[in-house]
Amino acid sequence: MFKTKDFNYKETIILIFIAYAFSVLVRMLWVSWAGEMASFFWNNQLMINTNDGYFFGAASEYLLNHSHASNPRVDIAIKSYPGMVYMTYFLAKYTPFSLDTVMLYMPAFISSLVVIPIVLTAKLIKLPWVGFFAALLGSIGWSYYNRTMTGYYDTDMFSVFLQFTILYFFLYTIYHKEDRNVLWLAFSLLIYPLFYPQGLSLVYAMFVIWAGYQLIFQKREKNSYFFIIVASISLWVLPVWIKIIIIAGIFILLEQIKTKLDNKKLFFISLGALFVFFVFGDMFALIWGKIAGYTERGVEEEGLHFFQVIQTVREAGKISWETVANRIIGHPILFALSLVGYILLVIKHRPFILALPLIGVGVFAHWAGLRFTVYAVPVAAFSLIYFFYLVSEKIENQKFSFVLFSFLSLTALYPNISHIMDYKVPTVFNSEEVKVLNQLNNKASSKDYTIAWWDYGYPIWYYADTSTLIDGAKHNEDNFIISKILTTDSQMQAANLSRLAVETYVDSNYSIVANTIFQEKDPNALLEELKDPDFRLPPATRDIYLYLPERMLNIFPTVAMFSNLDLVTGRQYPQPFFYMTHYFQDKGTVLDLGNGIMLDKATSTLRLGNRQVPLKRFVTVGYNKAGKLEKNIQNISEDGPLTLIYMPTYGAFLLLDEKMYQSLYIQLFVLENYDSNLFEPVILTPYAKVYKLKR
């Protein structure tokens, strides 16, 4: 009977190999598509498709050739994610593959390893075919694929794989009580923080349920207490090498005296180990911090009132139940069946209650955002396939039963593979944008700084070898500084603030700039003083560059939000008007800009819904055949509140108010109107422009 027959390890390895090959091959679909795009290549290698990958890439490059030595943030990647960085380093150093190649393909080959614990988990309950089909589904589930596809070089490739491995070892110690089994669990608990420390809250939750399960249901077995002692030590907040010494010593000691200790003594010893874990660990603070960080949104309420970045991050916003279902398992019906399957799985195989935190955090994604769905994918896949197994089990004819089971399981793959076929994400930058950063690398010193929005921080590190004030992980109060530089209508203020911010950052041992410069001075008064050409700046110790990419046009209103408020009161200023469209129609007398916005070409009057306003100016700006910018500015009405900019090079129109029109970004990038006493153009292309600060 296929339903109850267990496989030997040779047969199990064959199932794992097939599932692994399937997972990797599916991830090569993106490579076959992206490989046709010449703009996705740099140095004859496809580039990665996630910004954060350049954070780890820069750290790995530092280990390989000591690049980015002046960047104060690179060392953080090595200390916070040593497993990720050093694995990349070793692969790039001791294999024939370049660092760029390793970064591209690591996610596909590492994340696909999740099939191993999925298949082995099913082997615990003697349902190998459940494990096999669950591995197929769990390895390519919508959300898991998105965050582990080829090119998605990030710690996500380890997060779910290692979490499910830990779940497997938790379950393994319940089903198999041999002493040595706890060492496998301890090892997985020890290495997990080296690869994905932010996932410890889920590991802690599984550990608490696991310990409680053994104290309630397996309290008669001495090994239960033995296991709790060793596992809790693995989670103490101590350096790894110290925990290894303690675990080795405790394991050897307990092996010697375990027979002399009764369950009562072992019980109290295990409680002591748990006490140390609960009291001196950071479990509660970590879990609460995760919840608060993704549920609290708005402007800071204490001290200066900075705008919080979390509310602008798409993956941290509330999502619909349909989106939750799709991202976890591919379809709402499949998600509902997986929840039923999980309940039935726990009823029949009680130890699987340990997976509750993983499936629970997937449900929590409804409130906390997209990123949380990924943790539930393998558990949901396992539960869904188990449900299909229970359905097929009702059929007496074994062959037909297996055919039905296989058909249902393979059908569940369809919406996920369909999603993968349509999921054509581009690389982070195209080759022309990287060319700009490479040119900057040739002009700048590694100790120099580049002023840019945080989305572009890591790629700037990697390709330009300069430092930044904000980046993908450091987007705190200093977002205000960069936003103010990019949106101010005073180029003098932008120049002075850039120099003050960078020199303060370096001189203060890389403290948060905004908190430092506003510590003893009213923010509004200081910002006004920065408009003065005679403002006393700290001595210049390095060059500073402004990086202004074309792609920032898409997020410029969001960038502006971070400085569009009074830091003292928290009061939001009126939101500036900024509208960009690639979808427009010339209807003869009227230019239709979409969304109910029309321009009467005869009267130069804008119709905004039911409102009619005169146009202040009409600007045409584009590049000639020689690659030089040409612009034509027609002043129409002094009373007009809005300017219309036509950019034929990009096939786009910009409609914006005077605040946005006069902003540094629009003036320097779109129009190349710069104060030559303050800024020197270094690189000017349609894709990105770089200016050097002259103060």
C-alpha positions, 0 to 999 in steps of 0.5 A: 500500500503506497499510503503506509509503506515506508521507503529505505534511505536509498529510495528516499534519496532518489525522491529527494534528488528528483525533487531537488532537480525539479526545484532547481530546473524551475528556477532556471526558467528565469535565466532562460528569459533574462538571458535574452536581455542584453541590458541585464548583463555586466561583465558577461554575467547576468546580474542579480535581481534584489537590491539587498544582494549587493549588501552581502556582495560588497562584504564578500568582495571585501573578504576577497580583495579588500574592496570597500575597506573605507565603508563603515557598514560593510563589516556589519554584514560580515558580523551579522550574517557570517554564514551567508558572507563566508559561504559566498566568499569560499565559493568565489575563492575556491571554485572556478566561478566569479563572485557575480556568478556565485551571487546569481546562482546560490539562491537556486541551489541553496533554497532548493535544499528545503526538499530534504527536510520536507521529505525526511519529515514525511518519512517520520510518519511513514508517508514518503509520497506525501513528502515527495509531492510536498517537496515539489510544491513547497520548493516552488510555492509562490512566495518562496519562489519569489524570494529564492529565485535565481538572482534573488541573492539574499538570506531568504535562501537560508531562512525557510530551508533552515527553519524547516530543517530545525522543525524536522530535528525537533520532530525527530527528537520526539519520534526517535529518542536516541541521545545523539539525535539531540546533537543534530538539533543543537547543531542546527540551532547553533548555525541558524543565527549565522545565516538568518538571525532575524528569524530567531523569533520563530525558532524560539516559538517552536522551541517553547512548544517543543519543550512544553510538548515533551514535559506534557506528553513525554515526561516519563522519558529521561531523554526528554529532559536531556534534550531540553537541557541541550537544546536550551543551551543552544539558544542561550545568548552566548558566543557560538564557541562557548555554547559548543563547549558547554553543550559538549561538556553537558552531553558527556556529563549527562551521558555518564550520570543520566542513569543515576538521576531520576526524572525528578532531578532531570526535570529540575535541571531542565527547568534551570536551563529553561530559566536561563533561556527565558530570563537571560535570553532575548526571546520576548524582546525579539518577538515583541520587536518584530510584531511592533516593527511591522504593525506600528506605523506613522510619525514618531511620537517622541522627540523629533517627529521623523517619518517612519520608513516601514509604512512606505515598504510594500512588503510590510503593508496589510494585504488581502486574504486572497493575496495571503492565500496566493502567496503561500500556496497559489490559490485561496481554495488550496490555502483553505484545504491546507489549513484543514489538512494541518488541523487533521495532521495535528489530530492524527500526528500530535507532534506536528503542533510544533509547526504552528508558529510557521503556519501562524506567521503566514496568517499573520501576514494579512496584517504585517505584510507580504514578507511573512507569507514565505515562512508558511509555504513548506508547512502549507504544502505539506498539510495540503498534500497530507489532505490529498492523501487522506482523501485518496485513502478513502478509495479501496482500489490502491492503484486508483487511489494513488493516481487520484493522489498524484493527480491532486498533488500535481494539480496543486503545482499548476497555479504556482508554476503559472505564476513562475512563468509570468514572474519576469522580474528585471535585474536591479540595474540595467547595464547602462546604469551600472556603467554610470556607477563603474565610471564613478568608481574610476573617478572617486576614492573609496573613502568618498561618499555618494548622496542617494536614496536608500534604494540605491545604497548597496549597488552604489557600494558594490559598483562605485566603491563609495559609501552612502549615508542611508541604505537598504538596512540603514533607513532611519532618521537620516532619510530626512536628510537625504530627502531634504537634499533631493527636494529642497528648492535651495541648491545652497541648502542642498550643498551645505547639508550634504557636506555637513551630513557627511562630515558629521557622520564620519566625525561622530563615528558613524552616528545617526546624522539627524540626531547629531546635528539637531541635538542642540539646535532647532531643526527649522532654524538650522535648515534655514541657516544652511541656505546661507552661502556663509554658513560655517561648514566643517573642513572637507575631508573627502569628495561628495557626489550626488547620484540622481537616477532616472528610475527615481522619478517613479518614487520621487513623491515617496522620497519627498514624504520624508522631509515634508513635515515639521520635525518639531511638531510632526505636522505634515506640510501640504502634499506637493503635486507630482504626476507622471504618466507614460500613457497619454493621447494627443486628441487634436485640441486636447492632450489627454494625460490620463486619470481625468487630466486634460490639457486644452492646447489652445488655451493652455488650460489644465482640466483636473477632474472638475477643476480648471487651472492655467498652466504655468509653463510648458517644458520640452526636454530630451536628448539629441543624436549626439546624446546632449540634453536639449530643452525648451521652456515656454512660460505661459501664466505667472498665476498657473500652479503647475508645470508640464514637462514633456520628456520624449526620450522617456516617452513620459509627461511630468505634471508638478507644482512649483515646489517639485519643479524647483526641487534639486532632483528635478532641476539637476536630473531633468533639466541640468540646471545647476549652480556651477559654484556648488556642483560640477557635473561628472557623469550625464546620461539619460539613465543617471546623472552624477554631480560632484559637490564643490563645497 
